[in-house]
Amino acid sequence: MTLILLNPWFVAAWIAASWIIGVLGRDKRFGFFGNFLVSFLFSPLVGVIVLLASDNQIHTRQKR
């Protein structure tokens, strides 16, 4: 198991998947960095679950 985790291709795929999840989650509640960090630290699968479960950000502007 540790041999798979130390494989450079596996690490590159893990980072790429986390980056994609971060990009997809940039308009969500946690933003890019939060979604990237969750998927990088735990797993991209957990990142997808958090991405799907999170709400969209509400962009409100006050009218004058």
N, CA, C and O atoms as a GROMACS GRO file, in nm:
protein
  256
    1MET      N    1   0.082  -0.119   0.000
    1MET     CA    2   0.000   0.000   0.000
    1MET      C    3   0.087   0.126   0.000
    1MET      O    4   0.057   0.222  -0.071
    2THR      N    5   0.193   0.126   0.079
    2THR     CA    6   0.278   0.244   0.084
    2THR      C    7   0.351   0.266  -0.048
    2THR      O    8   0.386   0.380  -0.081
    3LEU      N    9   0.374   0.160  -0.123
    3LEU     CA   10   0.439   0.177  -0.253
    3LEU      C   11   0.350   0.254  -0.350
    3LEU      O   12   0.400   0.334  -0.430
    4ILE      N   13   0.221   0.230  -0.343
    4ILE     CA   14   0.127   0.301  -0.430
    4ILE      C   15   0.122   0.449  -0.391
    4ILE      O   16   0.120   0.536  -0.478
    5LEU      N   17   0.121   0.478  -0.262
    5LEU     CA   18   0.110   0.616  -0.216
    5LEU      C   19   0.237   0.697  -0.247
    5LEU      O   20   0.230   0.819  -0.260
    6LEU      N   21   0.351   0.629  -0.258
    6LEU     CA   22   0.475   0.699  -0.287
    6LEU      C   23   0.504   0.710  -0.436
    6LEU      O   24   0.602   0.772  -0.476
    7ASN      N   25   0.419   0.651  -0.518
    7ASN     CA   26   0.436   0.657  -0.662
    7ASN      C   27   0.413   0.801  -0.708
    7ASN      O   28   0.310   0.859  -0.676
    8PRO      N   29   0.508   0.859  -0.783
    8PRO     CA   30   0.491   0.999  -0.826
    8PRO      C   31   0.368   1.021  -0.913
    8PRO      O   32   0.309   1.129  -0.907
    9TRP      N   33   0.328   0.924  -0.993
    9TRP     CA   34   0.208   0.939  -1.076
    9TRP      C   35   0.084   0.944  -0.990
    9TRP      O   36  -0.010   1.018  -1.020
   10PHE      N   37   0.081   0.865  -0.883
   10PHE     CA   38  -0.033   0.866  -0.792
   10PHE      C   39  -0.043   1.001  -0.720
   10PHE      O   40  -0.152   1.056  -0.706
   11VAL      N   41   0.071   1.052  -0.676
   11VAL     CA   42   0.073   1.182  -0.608
   11VAL      C   43   0.030   1.293  -0.704
   11VAL      O   44  -0.046   1.382  -0.666
   12ALA      N   45   0.077   1.288  -0.828
   12ALA     CA   46   0.039   1.389  -0.927
   12ALA      C   47  -0.111   1.382  -0.958
   12ALA      O   48  -0.176   1.485  -0.972
   13ALA      N   49  -0.166   1.261  -0.969
   13ALA     CA   50  -0.308   1.245  -0.994
   13ALA      C   51  -0.390   1.294  -0.875
   13ALA      O   52  -0.496   1.354  -0.893
   14TRP      N   53  -0.342   1.269  -0.753
   14TRP     CA   54  -0.410   1.314  -0.631
   14TRP      C   55  -0.417   1.467  -0.628
   14TRP      O   56  -0.522   1.525  -0.599
   15ILE      N   57  -0.304   1.532  -0.658
   15ILE     CA   58  -0.299   1.678  -0.658
   15ILE      C   59  -0.385   1.734  -0.771
   15ILE      O   60  -0.455   1.834  -0.751
   16ALA      N   61  -0.382   1.672  -0.888
   16ALA     CA   62  -0.463   1.720  -1.001
   16ALA      C   63  -0.612   1.707  -0.970
   16ALA      O   64  -0.690   1.797  -1.000
   17ALA      N   65  -0.652   1.594  -0.911
   17ALA     CA   66  -0.793   1.576  -0.875
   17ALA      C   67  -0.835   1.677  -0.769
   17ALA      O   68  -0.946   1.730  -0.775
   18SER      N   69  -0.749   1.703  -0.673
   18SER     CA   70  -0.779   1.802  -0.570
   18SER      C   71  -0.790   1.942  -0.630
   18SER      O   72  -0.875   2.020  -0.590
   19TRP      N   73  -0.704   1.972  -0.726
   19TRP     CA   74  -0.708   2.102  -0.794
   19TRP      C   75  -0.839   2.120  -0.870
   19TRP      O   76  -0.901   2.226  -0.865
   20ILE      N   77  -0.881   2.015  -0.941
   20ILE     CA   78  -1.007   2.021  -1.016
   20ILE      C   79  -1.125   2.042  -0.923
   20ILE      O   80  -1.216   2.120  -0.952
   21ILE      N   81  -1.124   1.972  -0.810
   21ILE     CA   82  -1.232   1.988  -0.712
   21ILE      C   83  -1.231   2.131  -0.656
   21ILE      O   84  -1.336   2.190  -0.634
   22GLY      N   85  -1.112   2.185  -0.634
   22GLY     CA   86  -1.102   2.323  -0.588
   22GLY      C   87  -1.158   2.422  -0.690
   22GLY      O   88  -1.228   2.516  -0.654
   23VAL      N   89  -1.126   2.399  -0.817
   23VAL     CA   90  -1.177   2.488  -0.923
   23VAL      C   91  -1.329   2.477  -0.931
   23VAL      O   92  -1.397   2.579  -0.946
   24LEU      N   93  -1.381   2.356  -0.923
   24LEU     CA   94  -1.527   2.340  -0.928
   24LEU      C   95  -1.596   2.400  -0.806
   24LEU      O   96  -1.713   2.438  -0.813
   25GLY      N   97  -1.525   2.408  -0.695
   25GLY     CA   98  -1.585   2.460  -0.573
   25GLY      C   99  -1.555   2.605  -0.545
   25GLY      O  100  -1.580   2.652  -0.434
   26ARG      N  101  -1.503   2.679  -0.643
   26ARG     CA  102  -1.468   2.818  -0.616
   26ARG      C  103  -1.588   2.906  -0.588
   26ARG      O  104  -1.574   3.010  -0.524
   27ASP      N  105  -1.707   2.869  -0.634
   27ASP     CA  106  -1.828   2.947  -0.607
   27ASP      C  107  -1.913   2.884  -0.498
   27ASP      O  108  -2.027   2.925  -0.477
   28LYS      N  109  -1.859   2.787  -0.429
   28LYS     CA  110  -1.931   2.724  -0.319
   28LYS      C  111  -1.896   2.792  -0.188
   28LYS      O  112  -1.821   2.889  -0.186
   29ARG      N  113  -1.950   2.741  -0.080
   29ARG     CA  114  -1.936   2.803   0.051
   29ARG      C  115  -1.791   2.810   0.097
   29ARG      O  116  -1.750   2.911   0.154
   30PHE      N  117  -1.712   2.705   0.073
   30PHE     CA  118  -1.574   2.700   0.123
   30PHE      C  119  -1.475   2.761   0.025
   30PHE      O  120  -1.359   2.783   0.061
   31GLY      N  121  -1.518   2.788  -0.096
   31GLY     CA  122  -1.429   2.849  -0.194
   31GLY      C  123  -1.327   2.750  -0.249
   31GLY      O  124  -1.330   2.631  -0.219
   32PHE      N  125  -1.237   2.803  -0.330
   32PHE     CA  126  -1.136   2.718  -0.393
   32PHE      C  127  -1.045   2.654  -0.290
   32PHE      O  128  -1.026   2.532  -0.289
   33PHE      N  129  -0.988   2.737  -0.201
   33PHE     CA  130  -0.889   2.686  -0.108
   33PHE      C  131  -0.947   2.583  -0.011
   33PHE      O  132  -0.883   2.482   0.017
   34GLY      N  133  -1.066   2.606   0.039
   34GLY     CA  134  -1.129   2.512   0.131
   34GLY      C  135  -1.158   2.378   0.067
   34GLY      O  136  -1.129   2.274   0.125
   35ASN      N  137  -1.214   2.380  -0.054
   35ASN     CA  138  -1.243   2.255  -0.123
   35ASN      C  139  -1.115   2.182  -0.163
   35ASN      O  140  -1.108   2.060  -0.155
   36PHE      N  141  -1.015   2.258  -0.208
   36PHE     CA  142  -0.886   2.196  -0.242
   36PHE      C  143  -0.823   2.132  -0.120
   36PHE      O  144  -0.774   2.020  -0.128
   37LEU      N  145  -0.825   2.201  -0.007
   37LEU     CA  146  -0.763   2.150   0.114
   37LEU      C  147  -0.833   2.025   0.166
   37LEU      O  148  -0.768   1.930   0.208
   38VAL      N  149  -0.965   2.025   0.164
   38VAL     CA  150  -1.039   1.907   0.209
   38VAL      C  151  -1.008   1.787   0.120
   38VAL      O  152  -0.983   1.677   0.170
   39SER      N  153  -1.009   1.808  -0.011
   39SER     CA  154  -0.985   1.696  -0.101
   39SER      C  155  -0.839   1.653  -0.098
   39SER      O  156  -0.810   1.535  -0.120
   40PHE      N  157  -0.747   1.743  -0.073
   40PHE     CA  158  -0.606   1.707  -0.068
   40PHE      C  159  -0.572   1.633   0.061
   40PHE      O  160  -0.500   1.534   0.058
   41LEU      N  161  -0.625   1.680   0.174
   41LEU     CA  162  -0.591   1.618   0.302
   41LEU      C  163  -0.663   1.486   0.325
   41LEU      O  164  -0.603   1.392   0.379
   42PHE      N  165  -0.788   1.476   0.285
   42PHE     CA  166  -0.863   1.354   0.311
   42PHE      C  167  -0.859   1.262   0.189
   42PHE      O  168  -0.793   1.158   0.192
   43SER      N  169  -0.927   1.297   0.085
   43SER     CA  170  -0.920   1.226  -0.042
   43SER      C  171  -1.006   1.301  -0.142
   43SER      O  172  -1.096   1.375  -0.103
   44PRO      N  173  -0.980   1.283  -0.271
   44PRO     CA  174  -1.066   1.348  -0.370
   44PRO      C  175  -1.212   1.300  -0.361
   44PRO      O  176  -1.303   1.376  -0.394
   45LEU      N  177  -1.234   1.178  -0.318
   45LEU     CA  178  -1.372   1.129  -0.301
   45LEU      C  179  -1.444   1.208  -0.192
   45LEU      O  180  -1.559   1.247  -0.211
   46VAL      N  181  -1.378   1.231  -0.081
   46VAL     CA  182  -1.438   1.312   0.026
   46VAL      C  183  -1.456   1.455  -0.023
   46VAL      O  184  -1.555   1.520   0.012
   47GLY      N  185  -1.363   1.505  -0.104
   47GLY     CA  186  -1.376   1.638  -0.160
   47GLY      C  187  -1.498   1.652  -0.249
   47GLY      O  188  -1.566   1.755  -0.246
   48VAL      N  189  -1.526   1.549  -0.328
   48VAL     CA  190  -1.646   1.551  -0.414
   48VAL      C  191  -1.772   1.551  -0.328
   48VAL      O  192  -1.868   1.622  -0.359
   49ILE      N  193  -1.772   1.473  -0.222
   49ILE     CA  194  -1.889   1.468  -0.133
   49ILE      C  195  -1.912   1.604  -0.068
   49ILE      O  196  -2.026   1.652  -0.062
   50VAL      N  197  -1.806   1.666  -0.020
   50VAL     CA  198  -1.818   1.799   0.040
   50VAL      C  199  -1.862   1.901  -0.064
   50VAL      O  200  -1.943   1.988  -0.035
   51LEU      N  201  -1.809   1.889  -0.184
   51LEU     CA  202  -1.847   1.981  -0.292
   51LEU      C  203  -1.995   1.969  -0.325
   51LEU      O  204  -2.062   2.071  -0.342
   52LEU      N  205  -2.045   1.848  -0.334
   52LEU     CA  206  -2.187   1.829  -0.366
   52LEU      C  207  -2.278   1.869  -0.251
   52LEU      O  208  -2.393   1.908  -0.273
   53ALA      N  209  -2.229   1.858  -0.127
   53ALA     CA  210  -2.312   1.889  -0.011
   53ALA      C  211  -2.311   2.036   0.026
   53ALA      O  212  -2.398   2.082   0.101
   54SER      N  213  -2.215   2.112  -0.025
   54SER     CA  214  -2.205   2.252   0.016
   54SER      C  215  -2.298   2.340  -0.066
   54SER      O  216  -2.334   2.309  -0.179
   55ASP      N  217  -2.336   2.450  -0.004
   55ASP     CA  218  -2.426   2.546  -0.067
   55ASP      C  219  -2.347   2.641  -0.155
   55ASP      O  220  -2.226   2.657  -0.139
   56ASN      N  221  -2.416   2.704  -0.246
   56ASN     CA  222  -2.355   2.809  -0.327
   56ASN      C  223  -2.339   2.934  -0.242
   56ASN      O  224  -2.416   2.958  -0.149
   57GLN      N  225  -2.238   3.014  -0.276
   57GLN     CA  226  -2.222   3.142  -0.208
   57GLN      C  227  -2.332   3.236  -0.254
   57GLN      O  228  -2.376   3.231  -0.370
   58ILE      N  229  -2.376   3.319  -0.165
   58ILE     CA  230  -2.479   3.417  -0.198
   58ILE      C  231  -2.408   3.550  -0.219
   58ILE      O  232  -2.353   3.607  -0.125
   59HIS      N  233  -2.409   3.597  -0.342
   59HIS     CA  234  -2.348   3.725  -0.372
   59HIS      C  235  -2.458   3.831  -0.371
   59HIS      O  236  -2.540   3.840  -0.462
   60THR      N  237  -2.458   3.909  -0.267
   60THR     CA  238  -2.561   4.012  -0.257
   60THR      C  239  -2.494   4.149  -0.263
   60THR      O  240  -2.389   4.171  -0.204
   61ARG      N  241  -2.556   4.236  -0.334
   61ARG     CA  242  -2.512   4.375  -0.338
   61ARG      C  243  -2.625   4.461  -0.285
   61ARG      O  244  -2.742   4.443  -0.318
   62GLN      N  245  -2.586   4.553  -0.204
   62GLN     CA  246  -2.687   4.642  -0.148
   62GLN      C  247  -2.719   4.750  -0.250
   62GLN      O  248  -2.629   4.810  -0.310
   63LYS      N  249  -2.845   4.774  -0.269
   63LYS     CA  250  -2.888   4.881  -0.359
   63LYS      C  251  -2.893   5.012  -0.283
   63LYS      O  252  -2.935   5.018  -0.168
   64ARG      N  253  -2.850   5.115  -0.348
   64ARG     CA  254  -2.848   5.247  -0.283
   64ARG      C  255  -2.967   5.329  -0.321
   64ARG      O  256  -2.981   5.442  -0.274
   0.00000   0.00000   0.00000
